Amino acid sequence: MYPWRRILIPTDFSTASEWAFDDAIQIAGNSGAELVILHIRITRSSHPDELRFPADDSLYAYAEQHELERLREHARRANAGVAARLVVKKAPDPGAEICRTARAEAADLIVIATHARHHVAHLLIGSTTMSVINDPPAPVLAIRYGIPKRRGFHRIVVPVHLQQKSDAAADLAAAIARRESSEIHLLILCQDRDRKAAETRLDALIGHSFAGLRVHRVILEGDDVDREIVRYAAESNADALFINAQREIGTVKREIIRHAGTKVMVVPGQQNG
């Protein structure tokens, strides 16, 4: 539900996680949301109660509290009004646990780095992130380590497919635009023979969700969908790309998340009501 009330940010206290944490603070500060910082102690798949890196619980607790205070201090410096708390879980599958915790905490938004333990972010999406965005319980803001920092959602690009069944991403973009006076770019890639259908599709979407908002209608010809969307987002200086999630994320959307030089909001279909 938007405006956000509770934002979940999983962290392994890595540099990549902290990169995403900055955006979570800013979004929480703008919306008055609570920030729930999730840390997962990884256990063995064969013995779910046994930690993969065994150590006394007090040692884990000491390290987690130290990191939490450091993140809280970071949050205080960035925005003194943000409330933050730490939730610690044990699980063999971090992605599944992130989704379970998001549901249990009634999180409106999950903010996550697109990779966890490697700094070759343009080459891969971490398995944990992939398992979350494949079937997210709430919108997921995927942030690639090292992309330019941007404040707010002033310019949002929403790719639209002629045959798509969900307008969840467009509806969320519209809700944010009404609150933040955002500029929306609705983008369709198609062949010239489908141009009339693309115009009709955009007319219907604008009439349904974007009345009274600043909307750019963009129709491009081409077959290389992910590359063209990433290129357009860069050329338009977009603050975010909003895409639909319908169970398994396909190759095109996976490539967009991997290569986009801006944040990518992955919106599950149930957001459409």
C-alpha positions in Angstrom: 0.0 0.0 0.0 1.2 3.5 -0.9 2.2 5.8 0.8 4.6 3.4 2.5 4.1 2.6 6.1 6.7 0.0 6.7 9.9 -0.6 4.6 11.8 -3.8 4.9 15.5 -3.7 4.0 17.5 -7.0 4.2 21.2 -6.6 5.1 24.3 -8.7 5.4 26.0 -5.5 6.5 28.0 -5.5 3.2 28.9 -2.4 1.2 26.2 -3.3 -1.4 23.6 -3.5 1.4 24.6 -0.1 2.7 24.3 1.4 -0.8 20.6 0.3 -0.8 20.2 1.4 2.8 20.8 5.0 1.8 17.8 4.9 -0.5 15.6 3.2 2.1 16.4 6.0 4.6 15.4 8.7 2.1 12.2 6.9 1.1 11.2 6.3 4.7 11.9 9.9 5.6 9.8 11.2 2.7 6.8 8.9 3.6 7.1 8.7 7.4 7.5 4.9 7.1 9.2 2.7 9.7 12.4 1.1 8.6 12.7 -2.6 9.4 16.3 -3.9 9.1 16.3 -7.6 8.5 19.5 -9.7 9.2 19.4 -13.4 8.5 21.8 -15.8 10.2 22.3 -18.5 7.5 21.7 -22.1 8.6 22.5 -25.3 6.8 19.8 -26.7 4.5 20.3 -30.2 5.8 20.0 -29.0 9.4 18.0 -25.8 9.5 18.7 -25.2 13.2 22.5 -25.4 12.7 24.3 -22.2 11.7 26.4 -22.4 8.6 29.1 -20.5 10.5 28.8 -21.8 14.0 29.4 -19.3 16.8 27.9 -18.5 20.2 24.6 -16.5 19.9 26.1 -13.8 22.1 28.8 -13.2 19.5 26.3 -12.9 16.8 24.1 -10.6 18.9 27.1 -8.4 19.7 28.1 -8.0 16.1 24.5 -7.4 15.0 23.9 -4.8 17.6 27.2 -3.0 16.7 26.1 -3.0 13.0 22.6 -1.9 13.9 23.8 1.1 15.9 26.1 2.1 13.1 23.1 1.9 10.6 20.9 3.8 13.1 23.5 6.5 13.4 23.7 6.7 9.6 19.9 7.0 9.5 20.0 9.8 12.2 22.5 11.8 10.2 20.6 11.4 7.0 17.1 11.9 8.4 16.6 12.2 12.2 12.9 11.4 11.9 13.3 7.8 10.6 12.4 5.1 13.1 14.5 1.9 12.6 14.5 -1.5 14.3 16.4 -4.7 13.7 14.8 -8.1 13.1 17.1 -11.1 13.2 16.0 -14.5 11.8 17.7 -17.9 11.2 17.0 -19.6 7.9 18.8 -21.7 5.3 17.1 -19.8 2.4 17.5 -16.0 2.8 15.2 -15.2 -0.1 12.3 -17.2 1.3 12.9 -15.7 4.7 12.9 -12.2 3.4 9.5 -12.9 1.8 8.1 -14.5 5.0 9.3 -11.6 7.1 7.9 -9.1 4.7 4.5 -10.7 5.0 4.7 -11.1 8.8 5.7 -7.4 9.2 3.1 -6.3 6.7 5.9 -4.5 4.7 4.7 -2.2 2.0 8.1 -2.1 0.3 11.2 -4.1 0.2 14.5 -2.4 -0.7 17.3 -4.7 -1.7 20.7 -4.7 -3.4 20.7 -6.6 -6.7 23.7 -8.6 -5.5 24.9 -9.6 -2.1 28.6 -10.6 -2.0 30.2 -9.5 -5.2 31.1 -6.2 -6.6 30.5 -7.1 -10.3 27.0 -5.8 -10.1 26.7 -5.3 -13.8 27.3 -9.0 -14.4 24.9 -10.7 -12.0 21.9 -10.6 -9.8 22.4 -12.4 -6.5 20.4 -15.6 -6.0 18.8 -14.1 -2.9 17.5 -11.1 -4.8 16.3 -13.3 -7.7 14.2 -15.4 -5.3 12.6 -12.3 -3.9 11.8 -10.6 -7.1 10.5 -13.7 -8.8 7.4 -13.8 -6.6 7.5 -10.7 -4.3 5.0 -10.2 -1.5 5.2 -6.4 -1.9 6.9 -4.0 -4.4 10.6 -4.5 -4.5 13.0 -1.6 -5.1 16.1 -3.3 -6.6 19.2 -1.1 -6.4 22.4 -2.0 -8.2 25.6 -1.2 -6.3 27.4 1.8 -7.7 24.6 3.4 -9.7 24.2 7.2 -9.3 22.4 8.3 -6.2 19.0 10.0 -6.9 16.6 11.6 -4.5 12.9 10.8 -4.9 11.0 9.6 -7.9 10.9 12.8 -10.0 11.1 11.0 -13.4 9.7 7.5 -13.7 9.8 5.3 -16.8 7.1 2.6 -17.1 7.6 0.1 -19.9 4.2 -1.1 -21.3 3.6 -4.3 -23.3 0.8 -4.5 -25.7 -0.4 -7.9 -24.3 0.4 -7.4 -20.6 -2.4 -8.3 -18.2 -1.4 -6.3 -15.2 -1.1 -2.5 -14.9 0.2 -2.8 -11.3 3.5 -1.0 -12.1 1.7 1.8 -13.9 -0.8 2.2 -11.1 1.9 2.5 -8.4 3.8 5.0 -10.6 0.7 7.0 -10.9 0.1 7.0 -7.1 3.6 8.1 -6.5 3.4 10.8 -9.2 0.3 12.3 -7.6 2.1 12.6 -4.3 5.6 13.7 -5.6 4.5 15.6 -8.7 6.6 13.1 -10.8 7.0 13.1 -14.5 5.9 9.7 -16.1 7.3 8.2 -19.3 5.1 5.4 -20.6 7.2 3.5 -23.1 6.1 0.9 -25.7 8.4 -0.9 -28.0 6.8 -2.4 -31.1 7.0 -2.9 -34.8 5.6 -0.1 -37.2 2.6 -2.3 -38.0 1.6 -2.3 -34.3 1.9 1.5 -33.8 -1.9 2.1 -33.9 -2.4 -0.6 -31.3 0.3 1.0 -29.2 -1.3 4.4 -29.3 -4.7 2.9 -28.4 -3.0 1.0 -25.4 -1.4 4.2 -24.1 -4.6 6.2 -24.5 -6.5 3.7 -22.4 -3.8 3.5 -19.8 -3.5 7.3 -19.5 -7.3 7.7 -19.2 -7.5 5.0 -16.5 -4.5 5.9 -14.3 -2.8 9.1 -15.3 -5.5 11.8 -15.7 -4.1 15.2 -14.7 -0.5 14.0 -14.5 2.6 14.9 -16.6 2.9 12.0 -19.0 5.2 11.4 -21.9 3.9 8.9 -24.5 6.9 7.1 -26.0 6.6 4.6 -28.9 9.8 3.1 -30.2 10.5 0.6 -32.9 12.8 -2.3 -32.1 13.2 -5.9 -31.1 16.0 -5.6 -28.5 13.5 -4.8 -25.7 15.7 -4.8 -22.6 18.5 -2.8 -24.3 16.1 -0.2 -25.6 14.4 0.3 -22.3 17.8 0.6 -20.5 19.0 3.1 -23.1 15.8 5.2 -22.9 16.0 5.3 -19.1 19.5 6.6 -19.3 18.8 9.1 -22.0 15.7 10.5 -20.2 17.7 10.7 -16.9 15.1 8.5 -15.2 15.1 8.2 -11.4 13.5 4.7 -11.6 12.1 2.1 -13.9 8.8 0.5 -12.8 8.1 -3.1 -14.1 5.5 -5.7 -13.4 6.2 -8.9 -11.6 4.1 -12.0 -12.6 5.6 -15.0 -10.8 8.8 -15.9 -12.6 10.8 -12.9 -13.8 11.6 -13.4 -17.5 14.8 -12.9 -19.4 13.9 -9.3 -20.6 13.1 -8.0 -17.1 16.1 -9.8 -15.6 18.3 -8.0 -18.1 16.7 -4.7 -17.3 17.4 -5.2 -13.6 21.0 -6.3 -14.3 21.9 -3.4 -16.6 19.8 -0.4 -15.7 21.8 2.5 -14.4 18.9 3.5 -12.1 16.6 1.9 -9.5 14.1 -0.7 -10.7 10.8 -1.1 -8.9 9.4 -4.6 -9.3 5.6 -4.5 -8.7 3.6 -7.7 -8.1 0.3 -8.1 -9.9 -1.8 -8.1 -6.8 -1.1 -4.4 -6.4 -3.6 -3.9 -9.1 -6.4 -4.9 -6.7 
